[in-house]
Structure formats: structure tokens, C-alpha cells
Amino acid sequence: MNHKLLVLMSPTARPAFKKQALDNLSLVDYDLYYQGLDVRNRRILMISQVDSLGYDLGLMGIIKDIQESPGGFEGSIGGLIVKSDWDLYTKSSAQNMIFQCNCLGLAFVGHSVVEITKDYRNFETWQKTMAMSLEEICFYHCRALIKRLEAAKKLAGKSILSLHSSALETSNTLGLWHLVKNNLSFENREIYIRNGSVADCKGCSFQTCIGFGKQASCYYDDIMVEEVLPSIQEADYLVWVCPNYNDSISANLLAVINRLTVLYRQISFHDKGIYAVVVSGNSGSDAVAKQLIGALNINKGFYLPPKFVIMATANAPLKVLTLEGIHDKALRMAKRMEEHMG
């Protein structure tokens, strides 16, 4: 992999970042993307300035250009700095760009995004523990992202933990995951999150959460403490088996994500990766995939491997198993996982 950083930044973003950001980021030796440049096997920093509707059309045009080139982002890993002149759009814009680029083969480091909202207001919480100005805190996090990107490497692993809350007899999503899983040689454990088995996060204070974490426990002494958290700590990769419920992750799995905080306080998730299986009855699988990206890669810091999600549409029990080409699609997903984890 070429260790020299490649910066993808649209012309509209350059006035906002040229003087303010590029100097402060200590970017001394880097390449700036131009049309037709090979973006394979690179460390890529995307810098985005979203407009009043939440878009960076220039950067999306660059991504479209790469979509039409051979190989896409094959072998590359990325991170993203996204700036808005409003309090809105940084998260949704980041999720969308990461999803699009990941589908083209771009992996992402854990905590892959630094968001910059109006007047740096999203960094005010950090001032409780950092004696810096909001701008200084912002660039501290930007430089930390760049360091993670410069040090990043393919995340190998041999153990997989899959989490689901579906019935095998009827679930298209679990059925699709089993098509993939049956082609894997890695150690694989599966946990069924039954209705009511995981209470949602109580929202304890920071100190209380830290205290429970030191005891490898939680306010709720349930399956999360007894089985799920220890299994996540041992696994190299997690597979989230997510049927589309109103364009969202199911309540059971969302409760698991919310309860990860107690473990997040104790260990880094940067060395753990995530994959996903998403099936929708009509449409919207990308909405669920983006929600997983936001919650697990951007917020919790899990590594995002290239092409992390397999998606399908099926609107009758187990119909996914009879979709044209689905067995080949599942096999390709398994081969990607084996190749990347090996």
C-alpha cells in the first residue's frame, strides 16, 4: 500500500480548508486527487464541506468518477472530515459518503469521521476534559484521525460472532446469513437476542458506567453481561443480522448497540471489524446499513472492512433463498470475508 496520504477534496471545500485546515492538520507530504488518478491501495482522507441542503456535490462527483473507474477503491482505507456551516448534516452526509465509498471497496478506520458543525459547537463537551479552545480541540481530533489512517492496516481475524433476533424458520435475513456462513471456514458463534432478553440502556452517569465496566458488569445483570459482552470482547469480527424494521435496526439489536457503552469505556473497538446482512421487504436496505455505519463505525469505533454489507429484498418468508443469483452473491460475500480476514 502507498503510505503517502491521498486527499479527496472538492473545489468548493478548498476555500474553507486551504488556509484553516490543511495547515493545522500538519499535512506536509500528500497527494491531492485529480480526475483519473488510481485510488487503489491508498490511504485516503476525504475532506467535505456540505452546502445548505447537506450535500457536497463536488466530492460526490469525485466518488462518481471513481465508481466508473476499474477497481474502485480496492485495497484502500479511508477517513473523513466533514464540515457544515449549520448544526445539521455532518452525520447524515458522512454516513452516505462512507456507504457509497465502502460499496466501491474502501475500508474505514474506527472512528472514521471528524464532524465540524457551526462555530465548532459539537466540541463543547470535550472542553470539560480538555483545556483547549473549540478550534484547537477540533484539530486535535483531526490529527488523531490522520494518525490512525497513517498507521492503519488490514484487520486480520479468525473468529466471528453473529448477532440476530430472528426465527430461522421464517427469517429472510437469518437465512441469507446462513447462506454466507456455510461458505466460511472461520470459527463462528451465533447469539440469538430474544425479545425482552436485553433491556435498553438506562443512561447511567459516566462515572457509574465506568464503575460497572471495571467490574465487567452493567446496571442490568442480563444476557448482555453473561454472554454478549464477553463474546464481543473475544471476537475479531461481528456480523449484525438486521432485517429492515421501518428503515431501522430492530429494537432488540439496537438495545445491544446502546448497551455496548459499558465495554466501550474499557477497550478500543478499533481492532474489531463489523459485517452486516440486511434484508428489506420492499426497499431501504441502504438506510439500515447507514445506521450501522453511524452507530458502530463512526460512533463506537469499529473497523469497517470493504463492502461490509450484503443486502437483498424479499417480502415473503424465506423468499430470499429462491432469489435469482442469491447463492452466488452469498458465496462472493463469504470469499470477500475470507480474503480480508485471512
C-alpha positions in Angstrom: 0.0 0.0 0.0 1.2 3.5 -0.8 1.8 5.2 2.5 1.6 8.7 1.2 -1.8 10.2 2.1 -4.2 10.9 -0.8 -6.6 13.8 -0.1 -10.0 13.8 -1.8 -11.5 17.3 -1.6 -13.9 19.1 -3.9 -13.1 22.6 -5.3 -16.0 24.0 -3.2 -14.3 22.8 0.0 -10.9 24.2 -0.7 -11.6 27.8 0.2 -12.8 26.7 3.7 -10.0 24.3 4.3 -7.0 25.6 2.3 -5.7 28.0 5.0 -7.6 26.9 8.0 -7.4 23.1 7.9 -4.6 21.9 5.7 -2.0 23.9 7.6 -3.4 22.9 11.0 -3.6 19.3 10.0 0.2 19.1 9.5 -0.3 17.7 6.0 3.2 18.1 4.8 3.5 15.4 2.1 0.3 14.4 0.4 -1.3 13.9 -3.0 -4.4 15.9 -4.0 -6.8 13.8 -6.1 -7.3 14.7 -9.7 -9.6 13.1 -12.2 -8.5 9.7 -13.4 -5.9 9.1 -10.6 -5.7 5.5 -9.4 -7.1 5.4 -5.9 -6.4 1.7 -5.3 -4.1 0.7 -2.4 -4.0 4.1 -0.9 -4.6 5.8 2.5 -7.4 8.3 1.7 -8.5 11.3 3.6 -11.8 12.8 2.3 -12.5 16.4 3.2 -16.0 17.7 2.7 -17.8 21.0 3.0 -21.6 20.4 2.8 -24.0 23.0 1.5 -27.2 24.3 2.9 -29.0 21.2 1.7 -26.5 18.9 3.3 -24.6 17.9 0.1 -21.0 18.2 -1.2 -21.8 17.8 -4.9 -18.1 18.2 -5.9 -17.0 15.4 -3.6 -19.9 13.2 -4.8 -18.8 13.9 -8.3 -15.3 12.6 -7.5 -16.8 9.5 -6.0 -19.0 9.0 -9.1 -15.8 9.3 -11.2 -14.1 6.6 -9.1 -17.2 4.4 -9.4 -16.7 4.4 -13.2 -13.1 3.5 -13.0 -11.7 -0.1 -12.9 -11.2 -1.5 -9.4 -12.8 1.4 -7.4 -11.0 1.8 -4.1 -9.7 -1.8 -4.0 -7.1 -2.2 -1.2 -7.6 1.3 0.2 -8.6 2.6 3.6 -10.1 5.9 4.5 -11.3 8.5 6.9 -13.4 11.7 6.5 -13.5 15.2 7.8 -16.9 16.8 7.2 -17.7 20.5 7.8 -21.1 22.3 7.9 -21.9 25.9 8.4 -25.0 24.8 10.2 -25.7 22.5 13.2 -27.0 19.8 10.8 -26.0 17.4 8.0 -22.5 16.3 9.1 -23.6 12.9 10.3 -26.1 12.1 7.5 -23.6 13.3 4.9 -20.8 11.2 6.4 -22.9 8.1 6.6 -23.9 8.5 2.9 -20.4 9.1 1.7 -18.9 6.2 3.7 -21.7 3.8 2.5 -21.1 4.8 -1.2 -17.3 4.5 -0.9 -17.5 1.3 1.1 -19.6 -0.3 -1.7 -16.7 0.6 -4.0 -14.2 -1.2 -1.8 -13.0 1.4 0.6 -12.4 0.3 4.2 -12.6 2.8 7.0 -10.7 3.1 10.2 -12.6 3.0 13.5 -13.9 6.5 14.5 -13.6 7.3 10.8 -15.2 10.8 10.9 -14.5 14.2 12.4 -17.6 16.3 12.2 -17.3 20.1 12.4 -20.5 22.0 12.9 -21.2 25.7 13.1 -18.7 27.6 15.3 -17.2 24.2 16.4 -20.2 23.8 18.8 -20.1 20.0 18.6 -16.8 20.0 20.5 -18.2 21.8 23.6 -18.5 18.6 25.6 -14.8 18.0 25.1 -13.9 21.2 26.8 -15.0 19.5 30.1 -11.8 17.4 29.9 -9.6 19.3 27.5 -8.2 22.8 28.3 -8.2 24.0 24.7 -10.3 26.2 22.5 -13.0 24.6 20.5 -10.9 25.1 17.3 -7.9 23.5 19.0 -10.0 20.5 20.1 -11.3 20.1 16.5 -7.8 19.9 15.0 -6.6 17.7 17.8 -9.2 15.2 16.7 -8.4 15.7 13.0 -4.8 15.0 13.6 -5.7 11.9 15.6 -7.8 10.6 12.7 -4.9 11.2 10.3 -2.5 9.3 12.7 -5.0 6.3 12.8 -5.2 6.4 9.0 -1.4 6.5 8.6 -1.0 3.5 11.0 -3.9 1.5 9.6 -3.6 -1.9 8.1 -5.9 -4.7 7.0 -7.6 -6.2 10.1 -7.0 -10.0 10.1 -9.0 -12.3 12.3 -10.2 -15.9 12.7 -13.3 -15.6 14.9 -16.7 -14.3 14.0 -19.7 -13.5 16.3 -23.1 -13.1 14.7 -25.9 -11.4 16.5 -29.6 -11.8 15.4 -33.1 -11.6 16.8 -34.8 -13.7 14.1 -36.5 -17.1 13.8 -34.7 -19.3 11.3 -38.0 -20.9 10.2 -39.2 -17.7 8.7 -36.4 -15.1 8.6 -35.1 -14.0 5.2 -32.2 -12.1 6.9 -31.0 -15.0 9.0 -31.5 -17.4 6.0 -29.3 -15.1 3.9 -26.6 -15.0 6.7 -26.6 -18.8 6.8 -26.0 -19.0 3.1 -22.9 -16.8 3.6 -21.9 -18.6 6.9 -22.0 -22.1 5.3 -19.2 -21.0 3.0 -16.9 -19.7 5.8 -14.1 -21.7 7.3 -13.5 -19.4 10.3 -14.7 -20.0 13.9 -18.3 -18.8 14.1 -20.5 -18.3 17.0 -24.1 -17.1 16.9 -26.2 -15.4 19.6 -29.9 -15.1 19.5 -31.2 -12.0 21.1 -34.7 -13.0 22.3 -37.4 -10.5 22.8 -37.0 -8.9 26.2 -33.7 -10.6 26.9 -31.7 -7.3 26.6 -33.0 -4.2 28.4 -32.2 -0.9 26.7 -29.5 1.3 28.2 -30.6 3.0 31.4 -28.4 6.0 30.7 -26.3 5.8 33.8 -23.9 8.7 34.6 -20.4 8.5 33.1 -18.8 7.5 36.5 -21.4 4.8 37.1 -20.9 3.3 33.7 -17.1 3.3 34.3 -17.6 1.7 37.7 -19.7 -1.1 36.2 -17.2 -1.5 33.3 -14.3 -2.1 35.7 -16.3 -5.0 37.2 -17.1 -6.3 33.7 -20.8 -5.7 34.6 -23.7 -3.3 34.0 -26.7 -1.9 35.8 -28.7 -4.7 34.2 -27.4 -8.1 35.0 -28.8 -9.9 32.0 -27.6 -11.8 28.8 -25.5 -8.8 27.8 -23.3 -9.2 30.9 -23.4 -13.0 31.0 -22.9 -13.8 27.3 -23.0 -10.9 24.8 -20.3 -8.6 26.1 -17.7 -11.4 26.8 -18.3 -12.8 23.4 -17.9 -9.4 21.7 -14.6 -9.0 23.6 -13.3 -12.3 22.3 -14.4 -11.9 18.7 -12.4 -10.4 15.9 -15.4 -9.6 13.7 -19.1 -9.1 14.5 -21.9 -9.8 12.0 -25.1 -7.9 12.5 -28.0 -9.7 11.0 -30.6 -6.9 10.6 -34.0 -7.2 9.0 -35.3 -3.8 8.0 -37.9 -2.7 10.5 -39.4 0.7 9.4 -36.0 1.5 7.8 -34.2 0.9 11.1 -32.4 -1.8 13.1 -34.7 -4.0 15.1 -35.3 -2.9 18.7 -33.5 -5.9 20.2 -30.3 -5.3 18.3 -30.5 -1.6 18.8 -30.6 -2.3 22.6 -27.4 -4.3 22.2 -25.7 -1.4 20.4 -26.8 1.0 23.1 -25.5 -1.3 25.8 -22.1 -1.5 24.2 -21.1 1.7 26.1 -20.0 -0.2 29.2 -17.5 -2.2 27.2 -16.6 0.9 25.0 -15.5 2.6 28.2 -12.9 -0.1 28.8 -11.5 -1.2 25.5 -11.0 0.1 22.0 -13.0 -1.3 19.2 -10.5 -0.2 16.6 -9.2 -3.7 16.3 -12.6 -5.3 15.8 -14.5 -5.3 12.5 -18.1 -5.4 11.5 -20.1 -7.0 8.7 -23.8 -6.9 8.1 -26.7 -8.7 6.5 -29.7 -6.6 5.7 -33.0 -7.7 4.0 -35.9 -5.4 3.3 -39.5 -6.3 2.4 -39.7 -3.5 -0.2 -36.8 -1.0 -0.1 -34.5 0.8 2.3 -31.7 -1.7 3.0 -29.2 1.1 2.5 -30.9 3.1 5.3 -30.2 0.3 7.7 -26.6 -0.1 6.5 -26.0 3.6 7.0 -27.5 3.4 10.5 -25.0 0.6 11.4 -22.2 2.7 9.9 -23.2 5.7 12.1 -23.6 3.7 15.3 -20.7 1.3 15.1 -18.0 2.7 12.8 -18.4 6.5 13.4 -19.6 6.5 17.0 -18.3 3.3 18.6 -15.1 3.0 16.5 -15.4 -0.5 14.9 -13.3 -1.0 11.8 -15.3 -1.1 8.6 -14.0 -3.6 6.0 -14.6 -3.1 2.3 -18.1 -4.0 1.0 -19.2 -4.8 4.6 -22.8 -5.4 3.9 -24.8 -7.9 1.8 -28.4 -6.7 1.0 -31.5 -8.2 -0.6 -35.2 -7.6 -1.0 -37.7 -10.4 -0.1 -41.3 -10.0 1.0 -42.4 -13.5 1.9 -41.0 -15.9 4.5 -37.6 -17.4 3.3 -38.2 -16.0 -0.2 -34.6 -14.7 -0.2 -33.4 -18.3 -0.6 -35.0 -18.6 -4.0 -34.0 -15.2 -5.4 -32.1 -15.4 -8.7 -28.3 -15.4 -8.2 -28.6 -15.2 -4.4 -26.4 -18.2 -3.7 -23.6 -16.8 -5.9 -24.0 -13.5 -4.2 -23.7 -15.1 -0.7 -20.6 -17.1 -2.0 -18.9 -13.9 -3.2 -19.6 -12.3 0.2 -18.0 -15.2 2.0 -15.0 -15.1 -0.3 -14.5 -11.4 0.4 -14.7 -12.1 4.2 -12.2 -15.0 4.0 -9.8 -13.0 1.8 -9.9 -9.9 4.0 -9.8 -11.7 7.3 -7.1 -14.2 6.2 
